[in-house]
């Protein structure tokens, strides 16, 4: 083995250890039961959890970044230039309350989905305007907010009354 082999072996060992760390396998409480975090998002570093939206015509699963701290919720998807069709960000509420979101510093349109206390979608702010500081509001208290790519809710037939679980 040459001099670079030791570095490569160390890099592989570090990757294997990191992949088995408690953070990678931690259970995350999402208000709808416990699910194992699958990975960390390469941009935000947030845990990625499956979020399922189920309605009368079927269900769809998103890989959602879990914004569960005040800092990650304040940052949200600001400055992000892309969000894949099956990617999302979920903002659970420790204490459900009426929620308001804006698009400040967000260059891509989003569908902002407000999840009521019963785990069902109460309302959707569809195709929100990039960079807008106009607030969009939940109808009543929200247990969570789910952000997906703009227009995706209509494309998938996601509507108020559909159940959201994570």
MOQUI-V905566 format. One record per pair of residues at least 24 apart in sequence whose C-alpha atoms are under 6 Angstrom apart, sorted by the first residue. I is the first residue (numbers start at 1). GAP is how many residues later the second one is. D is the distance in whole Angstrom. If there is no record, write none. Layout:
i->[I	I]
gap->[GAP	GAP]
d->[D	D]
This chain:
i->[30	32	32	50	51	51	52	52	53	53	54	54	55	62	62	63	64	64	65	66	67	78	78	79	79	83	88	88	89	89	90	90	91	91	92	93	93	96	96	96	97	97	98	98	98	98	99	99	100	100	100	101	101	102	102	102	103	103	103	103	104	104	104	105	106	106	107	109	110	110	110	111	111	111	111	112	112	113	113	114	114	115	115	115	115	116	116	117	117	119	119	120	120	120	120	121	121	121	122	123	127]
gap->[136	133	134	116	114	115	112	113	110	111	108	109	107	24	25	24	24	25	24	24	24	27	28	26	27	66	59	60	57	58	55	56	53	54	52	50	51	45	46	47	44	45	40	42	43	44	38	39	35	36	37	34	35	31	32	33	27	28	29	30	27	28	29	26	24	25	24	41	38	39	40	36	37	38	39	34	35	32	33	24	31	27	28	29	30	26	27	25	26	44	45	41	42	43	44	39	40	41	38	37	24]
d->[6	6	6	6	6	4	6	5	6	5	6	5	5	5	5	5	4	5	5	5	5	5	4	6	5	6	5	5	6	5	6	5	5	5	4	5	5	6	5	5	4	6	6	5	4	6	6	5	6	5	4	5	5	5	6	5	6	5	5	6	5	5	5	5	6	5	6	5	6	5	4	6	5	6	5	6	5	6	5	6	5	5	6	5	6	4	6	6	5	6	6	5	5	4	6	5	5	6	5	5	6]
